[in-house]
Amino acid sequence: MNAATEQQGQQGLGETRVFNPPAAFTANAAVSGMEAYNALVAEAERDYEGFWARLARENVDWQTPFTRTLNEDNAPFYKWFEDGKLNVSYNCLDRNLTNGNADKTAIIFEADDGTVTNVTYKELHAKVCKFANGLKSLGIKKGDRVVIYMSMSVEGVAAMQACARIGATHSVVFGGFSAKSLQERIIDAGAVAVITADEQSRGGKQLPLKAIVDEALAMGGCDTIKNVVVYKRTGGNIAFTEGRDIWLSDLVDNQAAECEPEWVEAEHPLFILYTSGSTGTPKGVQHATGGYLLWAALTMKWSFDIKPSDVYWCTADIGWVTGHTYIAYGPTAVGATQVIFEGVPTFPHAGRFWETVQKHKVTIFYTAPTAIRSLIKASDADEKVHPKSFDLSSLRLLGTVGEPINPEAWMWYYRNVGREACPIVDTFWQTETGGHMITPLPGATPMVPGSCTLPLPGIMAAIVDESGADVPNGQGGILVVKRPWPSMIRTIWNNPDRFKAGYFPEELGGKYYLAGDGAIRNKDTGYFTITGRIDDVLNVSGHRMGTMEIESALVANPLVAEAAVVGKPDDTTGESICAFVVLKQARPTGEDAKRIAAELRTWVGKEIGPIAKPKEIRFGDNLPKTRSGKIMRRLLRVLAKGESITQDVSTLENPAILEQLKETA
Ligand code: WTA
């Protein structure tokens, strides 16, 4: 378990304040009151497959209805609704042309500079069809992989939907990843095309995208790539490779605004999304079509209580899973109006979120605890950017995602953004789970700051010990899910063995899905509190980072002999990255150390992306190791926190180096 989340989790455990959903909210909620919640839970327990079959029929339009709900024959390679056929883009767009939503605004696009573009469902449908026809004209077909390396834009969402429409499997790579990270993902996915923009506009700056794609492709190994489609966002100067590169407008302008959807099997891979695990290489989490869509639509109703009149805003990036399920697919599947924001929370001022809520009369707002914590700081320093300086009366529901929220930040959000009138859904889930797993239901669950409360109906979450046995409430353990659920990860792309061993470990009996988080349930309420990762995965500003990945990047530098990376609690980002480094040359000190540390930070930025740059680097002649040569990360975590070591260090080979590692370069 890593230190920051452990600490935050524990803060949550002592929490006794309870906040009930407002009565008026409950009265109109999709799941109204705890009795309604309990009835759904009971239905799932009584007839697990029947429960999911009913929901899949009610929430998804099937071109060929399924007759088999769940196939467990080849567990843990579960199949859901396998003989059904459908198309995700049909469900998200065409459905909205015939149900009265055609002229409804699907997307309110708020650009970095404040320019607003509204797109109706009819317009989005036409855009996606043209895009899909354009992709087809390049020879892209069902089963091909397409990498999307895009800014936050209507075109980014359209690119995903267009792939879904023709049965191509997309893999979105976050625009903050480096050329090297992009290249690795292109190769692993075997992608035939990259969709990108010339540049992205964030915080008043123009940042390159196409240039990074060029760099990635020039690194070699990407021979599967035939085309690069470029959306002109800023008009910045970019290089063009004849025959390979094509402007999006040239690709789509003369295409028909209709495109027959490719009807795919429910298990057809909708997307691959790379995420960090506890080894040096990221894993391609592969999701299926039918079960994923069901979950995206259903959780929009259950957790967000989405109504036709809502203006919904999720501040995530399409490069992360939250931007997949709760921007590209969930909101459109339920015909919602949503804000899509190109910029950053602090530009042109740290009240941008609140100003945007006021401007578009946002009713549901979903963001990350890190953003909340940084905006608390900013509004403490400057009243003008405090939420109280804006009219936020349109808000009726708030949400958080990606990391634990500490009770103080929860309270601030509740009081200052929600005016003590909005429920907060603290949604626990993962790239692998496809959508929300444990979360309050806004019209039902009494909320406790810092707790994600109870599993959604049908989600058999539990806490077990290292042998897979249940632990009693009040006793911490390992979070598992005991039964498969529709939107679960299907496999790791190109690596089914890693999927099986990593997520369904034999030690726990081989049947439970292992989330990778520790958790504890409250003795009285049974509420879950997540206590942090149990593997070597850090959560920095809600971004998942593998310590091994950062270590591999560091040791790839010619100066570095050895490196160990640990997380350190951070007031704003939850955790921050602290790297302990041994150089091939003598341990540097003073200005030398500062210069090399800066060089290594830039290096990691190039190897992985700026989000992986260590905040601190400390140099030693060696790392603390046991006599058998194992690095003692426990000690490094204590050192990172600046605490003194009280543990027994008698097994340590080289106790003297602990002194050296106290100092940050
Ligand atoms: C953490 C993001 C506490 C957790 C959707 C998980 C959370 C990892 C919460 C997944 C929450 C996510 N409370 N911790 N509400 N939500 N996490 O794959 O450690 O980027 O395993 O998915 O984030 O991160 P991922």
Residues whose N, C-alpha, C, O or C-beta is under 5 A from the ligand:
A	BS01	WTA	T400 V401 G402 E403 P404 D426 T427 F428 W429 Q430 T431 C452 A515 D517 I530 R533 G542 R544
